[in-house]
Amino acid sequence: METRVGSGSTMTDPDDPTKMRNQASLTTSSGTVWLVIGALTTAITVVLLWSLQQVNSSGIALWGIVAILLLYVAMVEVRLLVRTVRLRLILMAIAFGALTAVALGCVVIIGVTVVAP
C-alpha cells in the first residue's frame, strides 16, 4: 500500500503483507516448513546427482551430494539451536537457497562437461 506524499514521491507501508520481509515464513513460522521443503529438495537433488554421477564420473556429483547433505544438516541444527525466531528463519532460508544453488551449479557443470568435453 503506497501513500502519496508531496510531489510524486511515495512512502511504502512498513506493515505491507506483500513485502518479502513481512512474509509469515520469515517472521512467524516455527521453521518446520523450511525443514519439510528442504528434505524434499535434498531427496530429489541427491537422487538426481547420484544418477548424473553415472554419466560423469569426475566426482562433481559426489561433492555436490556431500555439500547438499551438509547444508540440510545445517538447516536442522539452526532449527534446533537458534532461539531468535526471525534469525532462525532467515538462516534456514539462506541455507535452503545455498542448497538449491549447489544443486543447480552441479547439474550445470555436469551438463557442460558432458556436452563439451
C-alpha positions, 0 to 999 in steps of 0.5 A: 500500500503506497501513500502519496506524499508531496510531489510524486514521491511515495512512502511504502507501508512498513506493515505491507503483507506483500513485502518479502520481509513481512512474509509469515515464513520469515517472521512467524513460522516455527521453521518446520516448513523450511525443514519439510521443503528442504528434505524434499529438495535434498531427496530429489537433488541427491537422487538426481546427482547420484544418477548424473554421477553415472554419466560423469564420473569426475566426482562433481556429483559426489561433492555436490551430494556431500555439500547438499547433505551438509547444508540440510544438516545445517538447516536442522541444527539452526532449527534446533539451536537458534532461539531468535525466531526471525534469525532462525528463519532467515538462516534456514532460508539462506541455507535452503537457497545455498542448497538449491544453488549447489544443486543447480551449479552441479547439474550445470557443470555436469551438463557442460562437461558432458556436452563439451568435453 
